[in-house]
Amino acid sequence: MEHPAIQRRTSRQVHVGPVAIGGGAPVSVQSMTNTPTRDVEATVAQIGRLAGAGADIVRVAVPTQADTAALGAILARSPVPIVADVHFHFERALEAVAAGVHKIRLNPGNIADRDRVRRVIDACGERGIPIRIGVNEGSIVERRDGAKRAAEEAAPLVDLMMAKLESYLAIFDACGFGDLVLAAKSPDALTCIEATRRMARRWDYPLHLGVTHAGDLETGIIRSSAALGALLADGIGETIRISLAADPVEEVRAARELLAALRLRAREEAEIIACPTCGRIQIDLLPLVAAIRRALRGRGAGLKVAVMGCVVNGPGEAADAHVAVCGGKGSGVLYVDGRRVRTVAEADIVAAVVAEVERYGRRAEAQG
Ligand code: SF4
C-alpha cells in the first residue's frame, strides 16, 4: 500500500541563486568543500564532483582574504550556487557579497557586534543575497566560558541556543531583513531534533537541518539520519547537509538517499535492494552489490533493482523489483517484473543487470 506523502510545514521561500529553499520547493541538498578555497582549481573540481553527485548548493569556507579573492573565479565556473561560510571576520562577508556569492552563512557566536552584523545585512539586502544564521553549541559563549557541565541535559542547552538565535534575529528584524534561513546544530541528534522543532514552532523561516561534527561515514550517516529523518518525516526541514568526516561526495550521496527513502526527492538512479544474506547464500553477494551499485550510478531512475543471494527465497523477496538477480551456483538468474528471463555466468551478472535495466528504461520510454 502506498503511504501518503509527508505533509511539509509551510515556510517562507528564499532564493540561493536559481535554487529555491522553502515555500514548497524540494528539500535541497548541500555539502561543503574541504579544499582551501583560495586553491581555485581544486575547489572548482570538488564543486563539480559534488554537483555531479546531486548537490544543489555548495558551501565554501572563506577564512582569509585570499579565499574571498578566489570567489569570483570559482563562481564563474561553478555549476551550482555557492554559499560563503564566514566565521570570525565580517569583512570576509562583505568581500564575499561583493564577489557575488549566492548566500552567506553567519555564526552568531563569532560575529556578534551589532554594527558589523548590520553592515553585512545592508550589503546582502542591496544585492538580494540571503543569509543563513547557523547557531550551534559553539555559539553559546556563556556555556563555553562556564564550567563544562558534562551531565547537562539537552533541554537547557536548547534554551541557550534559542535565546542566542532570538537575540541575533532581533538585529535582522530591526533592519527589516527577512531573507533568512535558520539552523541550530549540535553533534547530539536529540539536541538537533529538539532545537529544530522549537525553531519550526517559533519562526516561518526555512530551516537548514544538520548534525554538526556527526562523525565518520558510518557514525555520521546513522546519527544524521536519526536526527534528520525524524524531522523530515514530521515535515520539518527545507534544506539539509549530512556532515561527514569523509569525502564530501559521500555527504551528498547519503543526503539524497535519505530524501529518496522518505520520498521527498526522486532518485536519479536505480534503487538497489539487497538481501542481508544468510546460510542459503550461493554467491559472493557483497562485492556483487557494490559492483552493481557502481555500474548503475546515474542510470535506471525510477527502477528498483534487487540483488539477492539465492534462488530459494530471492525471487519471492524481490517480487516487486523491476529487475532482479538471484544467485545460483556460479551463476545468476535474472528476473524482470518478477518473471524469470535467463541465467548468466557469475562473471557476466553485472553487465547483464545493466543491460536489463537499460532495456527496461527504453521500453518504458517507448510506452511513454
Ligand atoms: S535471498 Fe536467499 S540468501 Fe538472501 S537472505 Fe533471503 S534466503 Fe538468505
Residues whose N, C-alpha, C, O or C-beta is under 5 A from the ligand:
A	BS01	SF4	C275 P276 T277 C278 R280 I281 M308 G309 C310 N313 G314
